[in-house]
Amino acid sequence: MKRILVGIKRVVDYNVRIRIKPDGSGVVTEGVKMSVNPFDEIALEEALRIKERGAAEEVIVATVGPADCQPQLRTCLAMGADRALHVQTDTPLEPLAIARVLRALTEREQPFLVLLGKQAIDDDHGQTGQMLAALWERPQATFASKVELSEGKARVTREIDTGLETIEVDLPAVVTVDLRLNEPRYVKLPDIMKAKKKPFETLTLEALGVAPRAQLKTVRYAPPAQRQKGVRVNDAAELIGALKQKGLL
């Protein structure tokens, strides 16, 4: 069966104003709306469109995290994913550990394409897709704004600093997607009801043979410094003087 595996992450909704805990130990998540990472939602939408065109037979969505991740997986099922895999753990994992989990899932599910968001909006690492491709020893195409599949190949248009770049990779491959790839569909109530009957499997790190190992230690969290009030100047000479006073010239 031709499968697409889509990795998603549960993050604080992008409309929520982030607040740091008073002790600096993390971000406040109690009572805060959580959502599917927007880039991952775009990856899922692309997988569903590929299936609708007849180029895939099954779309599997997977995530790694605590039990609280289940609503986000249910949302993905309501969007149209066929199955959900929840690798449940309360241990915060770094990108390399997540990539190892996804590698184990590729071994288990044998997808011809893995789609991920280019980054998560909480930590902005942007590393998991590249690490997965290295562990899987398969090609990768990052920052995709267009994906076209042909027999055994994927033609991907990438957004880079100097414009657009089009590359062709052999399948199976890992593709990380950018914002301009598509517009995710809205979830309707009938789809939410149907999603409750779709297969939902909970796995453990041990069952996948992945042993998490922290390589980084977060010392503390701090909010960005408040922006200073601007100063209005009357001419270029006054601007130069103000910059010199601040030691910027």
VENQUIBEL-V775213 format. One line per field, one symbol per residue. ss: DSSP state (A for helix, B for strand, O for the rest). psi: psi as a letter, one per 20 degrees, with the letter a starting at -180 (. if undefined). burial: # if it has 9 or more other C-alpha atoms within 8 Angstrom, else .. A space follows every 50 residues. Layout:
ss: ???
psi: ???
burial: ???
This chain:
ss: OOBBBBBOOBBBOOOOOOOBOOOOOOBOOOOOOBBBOAAAAAAAAAAAAA AAOOOOOBBBBBBBBOAAAAAAAAAAAAAOOOBBBBBBOOOOOOAAAAAA AAAAAAAAAOOOBBBBBOOOOOOOOOOAAAAAAAAAOOBBBBBBBBBBBB OOBBBBBBBBOOBBBBBBBBOOBBBBBOAAAOOOOOOOAAAAAAAOOOBB BBBOAAAAOOOOOOOOOOOOOOOOOOOOOOOOOOOAAAAAAAAAAOOOO
psi: poqpppprqprpqiipppppqhjjiaqpipjppqrpphhhhhggghghhg ghijiqhqpppqrparhiighhhhghhhhiqhqppoopqippqrhhgghh ghghhhhghlqipppqqhrqigikglhggghghghilqrqoqlpippppa ojqpoppqorhjcqpprpqqqqrpppqrhjgroqqqpqghhgghhiiqpo pprrhghikpopopiqppgrqqqqqqpqprppqhrhghggghhhhiki.
burial: .############......##..##.##......##############.# #...############..#..########.#########.....###### ######....###########.....#######.#..########.#.#. ..#######.......#.##########..##....#...#####..#.. ..###..#.#..........#................###..##.....
